[in-house]
């Protein structure tokens, strides 16, 4: 049985204060599938932060406001 949505992000972070982040984790050369990009675009359209990240540091920089 498969749960979740097609292309759903690897990490869904529900931060204190109500902010929600969706991170698709890729290696340095990894590529996002069409379903994954569609999910990211959909979440952004809904007002959430959604991004492809390639390191823990990149994800942290987005959450703390110093990154993308």
C-alpha positions as CSV (number, residue, x, y, z in Angstrom):
1,X,0.0,0.0,0.0
2,X,1.3,3.5,-0.9
3,X,0.4,6.5,1.1
4,X,0.7,10.2,0.3
5,X,0.4,12.1,-2.9
6,X,2.2,11.5,-6.2
7,X,5.5,13.4,-6.0
8,X,5.1,14.3,-2.4
9,X,8.2,15.8,-0.8
10,X,10.6,13.8,1.2
11,X,10.4,16.0,4.2
12,X,7.3,17.8,5.4
13,X,8.2,20.2,8.3
14,X,5.5,21.8,10.3
15,X,7.3,24.5,12.2
16,X,6.2,26.2,15.4
17,X,4.1,29.3,14.6
18,X,2.3,27.7,11.7
19,X,4.9,27.8,9.0
20,X,5.0,24.7,6.7
21,X,8.0,23.6,4.6
22,X,8.2,20.9,1.9
23,X,11.7,19.7,1.0
24,X,12.5,17.4,-1.9
25,X,16.0,16.0,-1.1
26,X,18.4,15.4,-3.9
27,X,22.0,14.7,-4.4
28,X,24.3,17.3,-6.0
29,X,23.3,15.9,-9.4
30,X,19.9,14.5,-8.7
31,X,16.9,15.6,-10.8
32,X,13.4,16.3,-9.8
33,X,10.7,14.2,-11.5
34,X,7.7,15.9,-13.3
35,X,5.5,14.7,-10.4
36,X,7.8,16.1,-7.8
37,X,8.0,19.5,-9.6
38,X,4.2,19.5,-9.9
39,X,3.9,18.9,-6.1
40,X,6.4,21.7,-5.4
41,X,4.6,24.1,-7.7
42,X,1.2,23.2,-6.1
43,X,2.5,23.8,-2.6
44,X,4.0,27.1,-3.5
45,X,0.7,28.2,-5.2
46,X,-1.0,27.4,-1.9
47,X,1.4,29.7,0.0
48,X,3.7,27.1,1.5
49,X,7.5,27.0,1.2
50,X,8.6,24.2,-1.1
51,X,12.1,23.6,-2.4
52,X,14.6,21.2,-3.7
53,X,17.5,20.9,-1.2
54,X,20.8,19.2,-1.6
55,X,22.1,19.5,2.0
56,X,21.0,19.9,5.6
57,X,22.6,23.3,5.6
58,X,20.5,24.4,2.6
59,X,17.2,23.3,4.3
60,X,18.2,25.1,7.5
61,X,19.0,28.3,5.6
62,X,15.5,28.2,4.1
63,X,13.8,27.7,7.4
64,X,15.8,30.4,9.2
65,X,15.2,32.9,6.3
66,X,18.8,33.2,4.9
67,X,18.3,30.9,1.9
68,X,15.9,30.6,-1.0
